[in-house]
Every structure is written in structure tokens, then in C-alpha cells.
């Protein structure tokens, strides 16, 4: 049955079914994350040379437990994300053409990989640089840092998770291009405004020094240019699909899409 032919009650029932599946997988992911959280916390504490130099403290009795459950929650969301994306696709796919269904379904694994790539990029390259910069500032100001474990992991998540989201840009651009919502010409036209927004994002994420600012801004600008190139490929396929659709409509004017 086409999604457009469903009644409101049927739409709600279908949505409830999708949410139920996501909830079940999320609970399973939470259970699995209980066993993964502690090794991951130790890894994040002692993996990098900069992190090993930090002595983390607990300012509240509940801080270790808070960090533990935060890591469990984030792990569970990441593990469940392919299921969430697939359920979203399943809900909207009846309203898409067959080719659009196949194309959008193929975006799911790439979306997850790009998110993980963004997190790894920020953790391996950006986070150590920021920690080193902060430690140098403390030495120059003759300040003895006392870092709480809760504050450390909150700062880590603020640096890494946004990059996972930002790295979704090529997939989002390709998806919108294939649907005909945006074009590479549009992206090229608003390039200077996009760069300005990326500069603001970099300024929010990074410490107030020009090197770290450029260290973040440059990859974001490159990511935008890659998105334009990907959009050009997607736009050619969109035009080809539209031409084929018009031919099919001309040959079968009575066909109900």
C-alpha cells in the first residue's frame, strides 16, 4: 500500500510499530553497553599521551556513576543508530519511487561510518591538541589544574560528538540533491555564507587561538567542497531519473505513481 493512501490512524499505528522496534533494539544496546562502557572509559582515560598526564578526580560521590551511565547512553544510541535510520527509511519509503528507495537505503551504512569518522578525527587530532593547549596555558598562568572526571568526559563529548554530526554533511547534501531540493549551483552560490557559518562553528568548538581555529576550519571547508562535488554527481543522476520519469509518464499517462 502506498504511504499516501494510509489513513491518519494507520500512519500512527505504523509509527508506533517503528518506535517499538527502535525501543527494543535500544534496550538490547543498553544491556550490551554495560559491558563495553568500562573498557571504553579506561581507553579514553589512558589512550593518548596528553590524557595520561591528567589526574582525574571525583568532586561528587555520584560523578563516576554519572560518567558511566553517560557513556552507556551514548554507546547505546550509536549502536542503535543504524536501526533508527532504517526505521525512518521504512516509514517514508512507501512515498518514494523504487530507485529512490534503493538509493536512500544505501545511505545508512555511509551515514554511520561518517559519524564514526568524525568522532575519530576529532578525538585523534583535535582533542589532544586542545588538551595540550590548555595545559600550556595553565603552566603559563601558574595554575594547578584539578580536573574532575565528569568535567573531562563532558568536555570530550562536546569536542567529539559535534564532529560526528558535522561529518554527515556529504550524505545530507547527496540525499537532498537526489530529491531535487538543493542543487550544486545553489551550494556554490552560498559558499561564502557557508564558510562564514563554518567559521562560527569552529570558533564555538575550539579554544581561542588562531592555530586551533584554523585546524578545525580547514577540514570543515574541505568537507563542504567535497559535498559540492558529491552534489554534482547526485544532481546528474537526479536529472537522468527525472528524464526517465517524464518518458514513462508520456508512454503511460494513466499510470498511477
C-alpha positions as CSV (number, residue, x, y, z in Angstrom):
1,X,0.0,0.0,0.0
2,X,1.3,3.5,-0.9
3,X,2.1,5.7,2.1
4,X,-0.2,8.4,0.7
5,X,-3.2,6.0,0.8
6,X,-2.8,5.3,4.5
7,X,-5.2,7.0,6.9
8,X,-4.1,9.0,9.9
9,X,-4.8,6.1,12.3
10,X,-2.8,3.8,10.0
11,X,0.1,6.3,9.9
12,X,0.1,6.5,13.7
13,X,0.0,2.7,14.0
14,X,2.9,2.4,11.6
15,X,4.9,5.0,13.5
16,X,4.1,3.2,16.8
17,X,5.4,-0.1,15.3
18,X,8.7,1.6,14.2
19,X,9.2,3.2,17.6
20,X,8.6,-0.1,19.3
21,X,11.3,-1.8,17.2
22,X,13.7,1.0,18.0
23,X,12.9,0.8,21.7
24,X,13.6,-3.0,21.7
25,X,16.9,-2.6,20.0
26,X,17.8,0.3,22.2
27,X,17.2,-1.8,25.4
28,X,19.3,-4.6,23.9
29,X,22.1,-2.0,23.2
30,X,21.9,-0.7,26.7
31,X,22.4,-4.2,28.1
32,X,25.4,-4.7,25.8
33,X,26.8,-1.2,26.6
34,X,27.0,-2.2,30.3
35,X,29.9,-4.5,29.4
36,X,31.5,-2.1,26.9
37,X,31.3,1.2,29.0
38,X,34.1,0.4,31.5
39,X,36.8,-0.7,28.9
40,X,35.9,2.4,26.8
41,X,36.2,4.7,29.8
42,X,39.6,3.3,30.6
43,X,40.6,3.6,27.0
44,X,39.6,7.3,26.8
45,X,41.4,8.0,30.1
46,X,44.8,6.5,29.2
47,X,45.0,6.1,25.4
48,X,46.6,9.4,24.4
49,X,49.8,10.8,25.9
50,X,48.0,14.0,26.9
51,X,45.3,12.2,28.7
52,X,47.8,10.1,30.6
53,X,49.3,13.3,32.1
54,X,45.9,14.2,33.6
55,X,45.0,13.1,37.1
56,X,41.2,12.9,37.2
57,X,39.2,13.5,40.3
58,X,35.7,13.0,41.5
59,X,34.2,16.1,43.0
60,X,30.9,14.4,43.8
61,X,30.2,10.9,45.1
62,X,27.9,10.3,42.0
63,X,30.4,11.6,39.4
64,X,31.8,8.1,38.4
65,X,28.3,6.7,38.1
66,X,27.2,9.7,36.1
67,X,30.0,9.3,33.6
68,X,29.4,5.5,33.5
69,X,25.8,6.0,32.5
70,X,26.5,8.8,30.1
71,X,28.9,6.5,28.2
72,X,26.3,3.7,28.3
73,X,23.7,6.0,26.8
74,X,25.9,7.4,24.0
75,X,27.1,3.9,23.1
76,X,23.5,2.6,23.0
77,X,22.5,5.5,20.7
78,X,25.4,4.9,18.4
79,X,24.8,1.1,18.3
80,X,21.1,1.6,17.7
81,X,21.6,4.4,15.1
82,X,21.5,2.0,12.0
83,X,18.2,0.6,13.3
84,X,16.8,4.1,13.8
85,X,17.8,5.2,10.3
86,X,16.4,2.0,8.8
87,X,13.1,2.5,10.6
88,X,12.9,6.1,9.4
89,X,13.6,4.9,5.9
90,X,11.0,2.2,6.2
91,X,8.4,4.7,7.3
92,X,9.0,7.2,4.5
93,X,10.0,4.7,1.7
94,X,6.4,3.9,0.6
95,X,6.2,7.5,-0.6
96,X,9.4,7.2,-2.7
97,X,10.0,5.8,-6.1
98,X,11.7,2.4,-6.4
99,X,15.0,3.9,-7.4
100,X,14.8,6.5,-4.6
101,X,14.2,3.6,-2.1
102,X,17.3,1.8,-3.2
103,X,19.5,4.9,-3.2
104,X,18.3,6.2,0.2
105,X,18.7,2.8,1.8
106,X,22.3,2.7,0.7
107,X,23.0,5.9,2.6
108,X,22.5,4.3,6.0
109,X,25.9,2.5,6.4
110,X,27.7,5.5,5.0
111,X,26.0,7.8,7.4
112,X,27.1,5.6,10.4
113,X,30.7,5.4,9.0
114,X,30.9,9.2,8.5
115,X,29.7,9.8,12.1
116,X,32.3,7.4,13.5
117,X,34.9,9.0,11.2
118,X,34.1,12.5,12.5
119,X,34.4,11.3,16.1
120,X,37.7,9.6,15.4
121,X,39.0,12.6,13.6
122,X,38.2,15.0,16.5
123,X,39.5,12.5,19.1
124,X,42.8,11.6,17.5
125,X,43.7,15.0,16.0
126,X,41.7,17.9,17.6
127,X,41.2,16.7,21.2
128,X,44.9,16.1,22.0
129,X,45.8,19.5,20.6
130,X,43.2,21.2,22.7
131,X,44.3,19.4,25.9
132,X,47.9,20.3,25.2
133,X,47.0,23.9,24.6
134,X,45.0,24.1,27.9
135,X,47.9,22.5,29.8
136,X,50.3,25.0,28.4
137,X,48.0,27.9,29.3
138,X,47.9,26.5,32.9
139,X,51.7,26.5,33.1
140,X,52.0,30.0,31.7
141,X,49.4,31.3,34.2
142,X,50.9,29.2,37.0
143,X,47.6,27.5,37.6
144,X,47.4,24.0,39.1
145,X,44.7,22.2,37.3
146,X,42.4,19.9,39.2
147,X,40.2,18.1,36.7
148,X,37.1,16.2,37.6
149,X,36.3,13.0,35.7
150,X,32.8,14.3,35.0
151,X,34.1,17.6,33.5
152,X,36.8,15.7,31.5
153,X,34.2,13.4,29.8
154,X,31.7,16.3,29.3
155,X,34.5,18.3,27.5
156,X,35.5,15.2,25.5
157,X,31.9,14.7,24.3
158,X,31.5,18.4,23.5
159,X,34.5,18.2,21.2
160,X,34.0,14.8,19.5
161,X,30.2,14.3,19.1
162,X,29.6,17.5,17.1
163,X,32.1,16.4,14.6
164,X,30.3,13.2,14.1
165,X,27.2,15.2,13.2
166,X,29.1,17.7,11.0
167,X,30.7,14.8,9.1
168,X,27.1,13.8,8.0
169,X,27.1,16.9,5.6
170,X,28.1,15.0,2.4
171,X,25.3,12.4,3.0
172,X,22.7,15.0,3.8
173,X,23.7,17.1,0.7
174,X,23.6,14.0,-1.5
175,X,20.2,13.0,-0.1
176,X,18.7,16.4,-0.7
177,X,20.2,16.7,-4.1
178,X,18.8,13.3,-5.2
179,X,15.3,14.5,-4.1
180,X,15.8,17.8,-6.1
181,X,15.6,20.0,-3.0
182,X,19.1,21.5,-3.5
183,X,21.5,21.8,-6.4
184,X,25.3,22.1,-6.7
185,X,24.7,25.5,-8.2
186,X,22.9,26.6,-5.1
187,X,25.7,25.3,-2.9
188,X,28.3,27.1,-5.0
189,X,26.3,30.3,-4.8
190,X,26.0,30.3,-1.0
191,X,29.6,29.1,-0.5
192,X,30.8,32.3,1.2
193,X,27.9,32.2,3.7
194,X,28.5,28.5,4.3
195,X,32.2,29.3,5.1
196,X,31.1,32.0,7.5
197,X,28.8,29.6,9.3
198,X,31.7,27.0,9.5
199,X,34.0,29.7,10.9
200,X,31.4,30.3,13.7
201,X,31.1,26.6,14.4
202,X,34.9,26.3,14.6
203,X,35.1,29.3,16.9
204,X,32.5,27.7,19.3
205,X,34.2,24.3,19.3
206,X,37.9,25.3,19.6
207,X,39.9,27.3,22.1
208,X,40.5,31.0,21.4
209,X,43.8,30.7,19.4
210,X,44.2,31.0,15.7
211,X,46.0,27.7,15.1
212,X,43.3,25.5,16.7
213,X,40.7,27.6,15.0
214,X,42.2,27.0,11.5
215,X,42.9,23.4,12.5
216,X,39.2,22.9,12.6
217,X,38.0,25.3,10.0
218,X,40.1,23.9,7.2
219,X,38.7,20.3,7.4
220,X,35.2,21.7,7.6
221,X,35.7,23.8,4.4
222,X,37.2,20.8,2.6
223,X,34.2,18.8,3.8
224,X,31.9,21.4,2.2
225,X,33.8,21.3,-1.1
226,X,33.6,17.5,-1.1
227,X,29.8,17.9,-0.5
228,X,29.6,20.1,-3.6
229,X,31.4,17.5,-5.7
230,X,29.1,14.8,-4.4
231,X,26.1,17.0,-5.1
232,X,27.2,17.4,-8.7
233,X,27.2,13.6,-9.1
234,X,23.9,13.3,-7.4
235,X,22.4,16.1,-9.5
236,X,23.3,14.4,-12.7
237,X,21.6,11.2,-11.5
238,X,18.6,13.2,-10.4
239,X,18.3,14.8,-13.9
240,X,18.6,11.5,-15.5
241,X,16.0,10.0,-13.2
242,X,13.6,12.9,-14.0
243,X,14.1,12.4,-17.7
244,X,13.3,8.7,-17.4
245,X,10.2,9.5,-15.3
246,X,8.9,12.0,-17.9
247,X,9.4,9.4,-20.6
248,X,7.5,6.8,-18.5
249,X,4.7,9.3,-17.9
250,X,4.5,10.2,-21.6
251,X,4.3,6.5,-22.5
252,X,1.9,5.6,-19.7
253,X,-0.2,8.7,-19.0
254,X,-2.7,6.8,-17.0
255,X,-0.1,5.2,-14.7
256,X,-0.7,6.0,-11.0
257,X,2.6,6.8,-9.3
